[in-house]
Amino acid sequence: MAWGDVLSDADLRFIVEAVATQRSDHAHIIELVRDKPDFLEVMLDSEKLFRRVITEEDILIKISPRLLFDILLRRALKDIERESYTMERVGAVERIPVFDNERVVDLMKDKRLRDYLCDVLVSFTRTQSATVYFKSGRVYRRRRYSDLDVDDMIAISGLVEEELRFPLYKRIGDICLFIAGIFPEHITARTPDQFTTRPRIAGKKQRSLQDYEEDAWKFYRLAAEQSDARRANLEDILVTLADNFTLAKKPLNLISERYIKLHKEKWLTQAA
């Protein structure tokens, strides 16, 4: 993303005040960095900025969600890069080390993919619900749906023309990635005979992690096949996420458990 186009004055001021703590001419520095992306990139990677973000009260009142999640994704990449393994959740509380950190780092070094993950997180700071009316035979029916519910989005995608399905297919993949990444504790643990817990966030069907992986693979690939994906230059990103779901959720897991554990219920999945 071109930061000069998306950062507000408040975002820039926050960055400069957090990083340039030994300077008093913050207004001058803001003007300097506005047109210097390389300088701004260095500031966005600053330890001071990260610490300010995770300790500041009501941070989303002070900066944009896009800036917040970009900073957190940058930090997740750094942490994964310097560690020798990632942790994989097994069941409700157990975790095991997986030696896939180099593959995760290679994936996350793709800036376009990081930007996409940032967009996904931003999209879940406010969720939408609506009522859709549709004809079934001779009868008109009504369905309430949420764009945080996989089953709702699958149902709605079946009601619209094929050429209108791209944002719905894409959203289904994004929901799977978001829940598996940020709220894995709400995913059901499935035994051979039954589901042992009911998810609080997932849709009406009880899903295991494997179910989310399979749905993400299916719907990200369906989205990638749409002409709208090519027009949006997202075809390759969506295929990458379909094929690397397990790796792509690792930085989100890290953000969820290490940086925003106490705040994620407040910052994310709020109804608009």
C-alpha positions in Angstrom: 0.0 0.0 0.0 1.1 3.6 -0.6 1.3 5.0 2.9 1.2 8.6 1.7 -2.3 7.8 0.3 -3.8 6.0 3.3 -2.3 7.5 6.5 -4.2 10.3 8.1 -2.6 13.3 9.7 -3.4 11.8 13.1 -1.7 8.5 12.1 1.5 10.4 11.0 1.5 12.5 14.1 1.2 9.4 16.3 4.1 7.7 14.5 6.4 10.7 14.7 5.6 11.4 18.4 6.1 7.7 19.3 9.4 7.4 17.4 11.1 10.8 17.5 10.9 11.1 21.3 14.1 13.2 21.5 12.8 15.8 19.0 10.3 18.6 19.6 9.8 19.7 16.0 7.2 17.0 15.2 5.3 19.1 12.7 8.5 19.5 10.7 9.2 15.8 10.8 5.7 15.0 9.7 6.2 17.1 6.6 9.5 15.4 5.9 8.2 11.8 6.1 5.0 12.4 4.2 6.8 12.1 0.9 9.7 9.8 2.0 8.3 6.2 2.0 11.7 4.7 2.9 12.1 6.9 6.0 8.5 6.1 7.0 9.1 2.4 6.5 11.9 2.6 9.1 9.7 4.3 11.6 6.9 1.8 11.1 9.3 -1.0 12.1 10.3 0.9 15.3 10.2 -0.9 18.6 9.1 2.3 20.2 6.1 2.5 17.9 5.1 -1.1 18.6 5.4 -0.6 22.3 3.3 2.5 22.2 0.6 0.8 20.2 0.2 -2.2 22.5 0.2 -0.1 25.7 -1.9 2.8 24.6 -5.4 3.0 26.0 -8.1 3.2 23.3 -5.6 3.0 20.5 -8.3 2.7 17.8 -9.5 6.2 18.8 -6.1 7.6 18.1 -5.0 5.8 15.0 -6.6 4.0 12.1 -7.2 0.2 12.2 -5.0 -0.1 9.0 -2.0 1.5 10.8 -2.6 -0.6 13.9 -2.7 -3.9 12.1 0.2 -3.1 9.8 2.4 -2.4 12.8 1.3 -5.7 14.4 1.9 -7.7 11.2 5.3 -6.2 10.9 6.1 -7.2 14.5 4.7 -10.7 13.9 7.0 -11.2 10.9 10.0 -10.1 13.0 9.2 -12.4 15.9 8.6 -15.4 13.6 11.8 -14.7 11.8 14.0 -14.8 14.9 12.3 -17.8 16.4 13.1 -21.4 15.4 9.5 -22.7 15.2 5.8 -21.7 15.4 3.2 -23.0 17.8 0.3 -25.0 16.5 -2.9 -25.3 18.7 -4.0 -28.8 19.3 -7.4 -29.0 21.0 -8.6 -26.4 23.5 -5.3 -25.6 25.3 -2.5 -27.8 24.1 0.1 -26.5 21.7 2.9 -28.2 19.8 6.0 -26.7 18.1 6.1 -26.8 14.3 9.3 -26.1 12.5 7.7 -24.1 9.7 8.9 -20.6 10.6 11.1 -20.2 7.5 8.1 -21.0 5.2 5.9 -18.5 7.1 8.6 -15.8 6.8 8.9 -16.4 3.1 5.2 -16.1 2.7 5.0 -12.9 4.9 7.8 -11.2 3.1 5.4 -10.7 0.2 4.2 -7.2 0.9 1.1 -7.6 -1.2 0.1 -10.6 0.9 0.8 -8.7 4.1 -1.3 -5.8 2.8 -4.1 -8.2 2.1 -3.9 -9.7 5.6 -4.1 -6.1 6.9 -7.2 -5.5 4.9 -8.8 -8.6 6.2 -8.2 -7.6 9.8 -9.5 -4.1 9.1 -12.6 -5.5 7.5 -13.5 -7.3 10.8 -13.3 -4.2 13.0 -16.9 -3.6 12.0 -19.2 -6.4 10.8 -22.5 -6.1 9.0 -25.9 -7.8 9.3 -28.7 -7.5 6.9 -32.0 -9.1 5.8 -32.3 -10.6 2.4 -35.6 -11.5 0.7 -35.6 -14.2 -2.0 -38.1 -16.3 -3.9 -38.2 -20.0 -3.3 -40.8 -21.6 -5.6 -43.9 -19.4 -5.3 -43.0 -18.2 -1.9 -40.9 -15.2 -0.9 -38.6 -16.0 2.1 -36.6 -13.8 4.4 -33.1 -14.6 5.7 -31.1 -12.6 8.2 -27.4 -12.9 7.5 -24.1 -11.7 9.0 -20.8 -11.2 7.1 -19.0 -13.0 10.0 -20.9 -16.2 9.4 -19.6 -18.7 6.9 -23.0 -20.5 6.5 -24.8 -17.2 5.9 -22.3 -16.1 3.2 -22.4 -19.5 1.5 -26.2 -19.3 1.4 -26.2 -15.7 0.1 -23.7 -16.6 -2.6 -26.2 -19.2 -3.9 -28.9 -16.6 -4.3 -27.0 -14.2 -6.6 -25.8 -14.5 -10.2 -22.4 -16.0 -10.8 -20.8 -12.7 -11.9 -21.8 -11.2 -8.5 -20.2 -13.8 -6.3 -16.6 -12.7 -6.1 -16.9 -10.5 -2.9 -19.0 -13.3 -1.3 -16.5 -16.1 -2.1 -13.6 -13.9 -1.0 -15.4 -13.0 2.2 -16.0 -16.7 3.0 -12.3 -17.4 2.7 -11.5 -14.3 4.8 -13.9 -15.4 7.6 -12.2 -18.8 7.7 -8.7 -17.2 7.9 -9.8 -14.6 10.5 -11.5 -17.1 12.9 -8.6 -19.6 12.5 -6.1 -16.9 13.0 -7.6 -14.5 15.6 -10.2 -16.6 17.4 -8.9 -20.2 17.2 -10.1 -20.8 20.7 -13.7 -20.7 19.4 -13.1 -23.4 16.8 -14.7 -26.8 17.7 -12.5 -29.7 18.7 -13.8 -32.7 16.8 -13.4 -36.3 17.9 -14.2 -39.1 15.5 -17.8 -39.3 16.9 -18.7 -35.7 17.8 -17.9 -32.1 18.3 -16.8 -31.5 21.9 -17.5 -27.8 22.1 -19.7 -25.3 20.3 -18.0 -22.2 18.8 -19.1 -18.8 19.9 -18.2 -17.0 16.7 -18.5 -19.6 13.9 -21.6 -20.0 11.9 -24.5 -22.4 12.5 -22.5 -25.4 11.5 -20.0 -26.6 14.0 -16.6 -26.5 12.3 -13.2 -27.9 13.1 -10.0 -26.3 12.0 -9.9 -28.8 9.1 -13.4 -27.6 8.0 -12.1 -24.0 7.9 -9.1 -25.0 5.9 -11.2 -26.9 3.4 -13.7 -24.0 3.1 -10.9 -21.5 2.7 -9.2 -23.6 0.0 -12.5 -24.0 -1.9 -13.8 -20.4 -1.7 -10.5 -18.6 -2.1 -10.0 -20.6 -5.3 -13.5 -19.9 -6.5 -12.9 -16.2 -5.8 -9.6 -16.4 -7.8 -11.5 -17.8 -10.8 -13.8 -14.7 -11.0 -13.0 -12.0 -13.5 -13.3 -9.5 -10.7 -10.3 -11.1 -9.0 -8.2 -10.4 -12.1 -9.5 -6.8 -12.3 -8.5 -6.3 -8.7 -5.1 -7.9 -9.2 -5.9 -10.4 -6.5 -5.9 -13.7 -8.4 -2.4 -14.8 -7.3 -2.9 -13.7 -3.7 -6.1 -15.6 -3.3 -4.6 -18.8 -4.8 -1.6 -18.4 -2.4 -3.9 -18.1 0.6 -5.9 -21.1 -0.6 -2.7 -23.2 -0.9 -1.0 -21.8 2.3 -3.8 -21.4 4.7 -2.0 -23.0 7.6 1.0 -20.8 7.1 -1.0 -17.6 6.6 -2.9 -18.0 9.9 0.4 -18.2 11.9 1.1 -14.5 12.1 -2.5 -13.9 13.0 -2.3 -16.5 15.8 0.8 -14.6 17.1 -1.0 -11.3 17.0 -4.0 -12.8 18.7 -2.2 -14.6 21.5 0.8 -12.3 22.1 -0.1 -8.8 21.3 -3.9 -8.2 21.5 -5.2 -11.0 23.7 -6.8 -8.7 26.1 -8.3 -6.4 23.5 -9.4 -8.5 20.5 -13.0 -8.9 21.7 -13.3 -5.1 21.9 -11.4 -4.2 18.7 -12.8 -6.9 16.4 -16.2 -8.3 15.3 -18.1 -5.3 16.6 -21.4 -4.8 14.8 -21.7 -1.7 12.7 
